[in-house]
Amino acid sequence: ELEAGMPAPQVIIKLKTGVKRDGTLMALEADTIIESGAFSGAVLTMSGVFLASVYKWPSFEVRGFEVLTHKPSIAAYRAPTAPHTFFAIDSQMELLARELGVDAVEFRLRHLMQEGDLMANGQKWQSNGAKEVLRRIAGHRLWKDRASWSAQSGKDGRRLCGTGLALGGWIPGLQPTGATVRLNPDGSLGVLTGQVDIAGTNIALAQIAASAYGVDIDKVRITTGDTDVAPMTGLSAGSKTIYTVGTAVLEAARDARKQTLDIAASEMEAAVEDLEIEDGRVVVRGVPDKGVTLAAIGKKGNLYMSKVPPVLGVSHPAFAVQAPAFAAELARIEVDPDTGQVTIHDFVVVQDAGKAINPIGVEGQMQGGAVQSIGIALTEAMMFDTSGRLMNPSLLDYRKLTAADLPNIETIIVEVPAPAGPFGARGDGEPPIVPAPAALANAVHDATGVRLTELPLSPERIALAVAAKGS
């Protein structure tokens, strides 16, 4: 798996930034170089665009390069190239704030792009919660109390204590999709999509269908059909499932609800606008005794010789508006200056979900993404020798984090609605994996005074850097 699998790309980013002494950003020059292995296919645009698009650079030049080697081909390992890109640009913003002697959070907030600002590719930024998540994490007690934590340095031995935060984001993909919602003879709903259930997305889709139609979630069944029979849904990737497929399910459920009310209105000789769905029945508003069950309507649409059409809601939307999603993360750490070992005491994730359809599922995404990203930051790397041979081809040598390595991960959900998302929801799969490398690098910088520019932030690199600084 490790030798022949498709890993994340290796990335080299070179930055040159110009800033006035009053903190005004002036110019950015950057190269982003992505190794793609044996075949082309790097997500080069994400790295190039993000470098010059999150903060306002009046002048910028960003060059992107894809390099092919005889190593294994790369694949999209969750927010491809985004953790590397924000590791570079956000730790650079931290460094600039330190050099200028200004508050690091206020410095970021001052220069963050806003809705309507042009990105590097000429596309306008859509509504997002970048400022909200940054303000929320800056208000956290661990950030406000960072000075007292730093004062612990030198106590209990020679440990060095530091706190760091960072901002990161992702622009979820768009793809035309489709869904159907059918009223069954037992009064339940059958939702058909071609979307693979990743990380519990079917639960959220069922919640959307239940809310839009007007039944309890236990009356909704999600069926994932294969591509020969199910509506087109596209990739199960890119933080787009709830944003796009959720919208299709929402519209199809509303279509099914309208058809149901039309049939009930004809049955009861009532106006559609006077009807509502309550407890599995269509009733006349204000006259609860006058009604017809959903099961009865569903059965009539399935009877031999029936003139009542079956209820089948359909939606197949395309999309033009993306919904950027941001997360901010904070790490409180201590560093052993002799060994370079980093111990994480606290870790906080704040993320804008737009609308948390399934809050427990969103928190799971936030924690899982944080763990992956902490691994990228501290331990995980595929190491090749000069001939291109993989030197750590098994999990005995490839250092994955376990539960014993991790602190409690606190999750805080922020909701800044996405105008085109179902009930305001936006994708939440990629953002939590993005900021951790920068947050941990900034925390190490705070603890040791050393700025590391290479991942992972291994004990060897930290110890050597601290020793070199001391000498």
Secondary structure by P-SEA (a helix, b strand, c coil): ccccccccbbbbbbbbbbbccccccccccbbbbbbbccccccaaaaaaaaaccccccccbbbbbbbbbccccccccccccaaaaaaaaaaaaaaaaaaaacccaaaaaaaccccccccccccccccccaaaaaaaaaaacccccaaaaaaaccccccbbbbbccccccccbbbbbbccbbbbbccccbbbbbbccccccaaaaaaaaaaaaaaccccccbbbbbbcccccccccccccccccaaaaaaaaaaaaaaaaaaaaaaaaaacccccccccccccccccccccccccaaaaaaaacccccccccbbbbbbbbbcbbbbbbbbbbbbbcccccccbbbbcbbbbbbbccccccaaaaaaaaaaaaaaaaaaaccccccccccccccccccccccccccccccbbbbbbbbccccccccccccccccccccaaaaaaaaaaaacccccccccccaaaaaaaaaaaac
